[in-house]
Amino acid sequence: MNKEEYRMQLKEWLSSFQNVVQDEDIRQKAENLLLKMNDERSSEQEWYELAESIAADMNQPEALRDVAAGGHQLPPLPYRYEALEPYISKEIMYLHHQKHHQSYVDGLNKAEVALKKARRTNDFTMIKHWERELAFHGAGHYLHCIFWFSMSPSGKRKPTGQMLRLIEHSFDSYDAFKSQFSAAAKQVEGVGWAILVWAPRSQRLEILQAERHQLLSQWDVIPLLALDVWEHAYYLQYLNEKAQYVDRWWNVVDWREPEARLKQAQQVKWTPF
């Protein structure tokens, strides 16, 4: 997409909401973006950063709502199915989004509804099955939400600012990061993902591989409370009575730490789907 095509796409996007938006900050940013687009000295990168800021402001009210159990939805793509050609074909994008991602949304909703029923009836005989379904489809859904919005036909092709500084701090250089990320993606065993993550504990970026989507964990989450059920955590005392260890563990839980973590975690707000 050339500069003029990008200009027309942004103007069309602005016109879709500019006359109805009430927030004065958003209106001013939109007017500033229009001025930038009419200034031939300005760059597409400037337009992109302004549009990104406007989109973030517009998504803020929606991000405050929660998603009820079984209420997840397929997010609309922020571009047309053919927009990433020739690198990713229209056919792949359509099937990937409409068929595969939709199946994860459906599976996640089904698992959440089933677990809600299990809590209501106190019948957990199928807990292992539904937890696996929750993890597989939930991780698939959340990772795809990140995936779609991490691509664009006319986006920012290299990080700057704090992201670039953290990449250079964590991986020595941007080129070294790209090499490690690419190698991790190419060597995922079977099917899965390469994922750039932020580690709050070590205050560094890290690259992880995920086989399938999850290996029994969801992404897009921040842990609050954890129970170690590896054998080394209980075997010397409880031998093979893991259930007894789990039941007694509740006598030593201190909710001050999870509550503090929750307070910090709630500062993170992403658009819900």
Stockholm file with secondary structure:
# STOCKHOLM 1.0

chainA/1-273         MNKEEYRMQLKEWLSSFQNVVQDEDIRQKAENLLLKMNDERSSEQEWYELAESIAADMNQPEALRDVAAGGHQLPPLPYRYEALEPYISKEIMYLHHQKHHQSYVDGLNKAEVALKKARRTNDFTMIKHWERELAFHGAGHYLHCIFWFSMSPSGKRKPTGQMLRLIEHSFDSYDAFKSQFSAAAKQVEGVGWAILVWAPRSQRLEILQAERHQLLSQWDVIPLLALDVWEHAYYLQYLNEKAQYVDRWWNVVDWREPEARLKQAQQVKWTPF
#=GR chainA/1-273 SS CCHHHHHHHHHHHHHTTTTTCCCHHHHHHHHHHHHHHTCTTSCHHHHHHHHHHHHHHHHHHHHTSCCCTTCCCCCCCSSCTTTTTTTSCHHHHHIIIIIIIHHHHHHHHHHHHHHHHHHHHTCCTTHHHHHHHHHHHHHHHHHHHHHHHTCCTTCCCSCCHHHHHHHHHHHSSHHHHHHHHHHHHHTCSSSEEEEEEEETTTTEEEEEEEESSCSSCCSSCCCCCCCCCSGGGTHHHHTTCHHHHHHHHTTSCCTHHHHHHHHHHTTCCCCCC
#=GC SS_cons         CCHHHHHHHHHHHHHTTTTTCCCHHHHHHHHHHHHHHTCTTSCHHHHHHHHHHHHHHHHHHHHTSCCCTTCCCCCCCSSCTTTTTTTSCHHHHHIIIIIIIHHHHHHHHHHHHHHHHHHHHTCCTTHHHHHHHHHHHHHHHHHHHHHHHTCCTTCCCSCCHHHHHHHHHHHSSHHHHHHHHHHHHHTCSSSEEEEEEEETTTTEEEEEEEESSCSSCCSSCCCCCCCCCSGGGTHHHHTTCHHHHHHHHTTSCCTHHHHHHHHHHTTCCCCCC
//
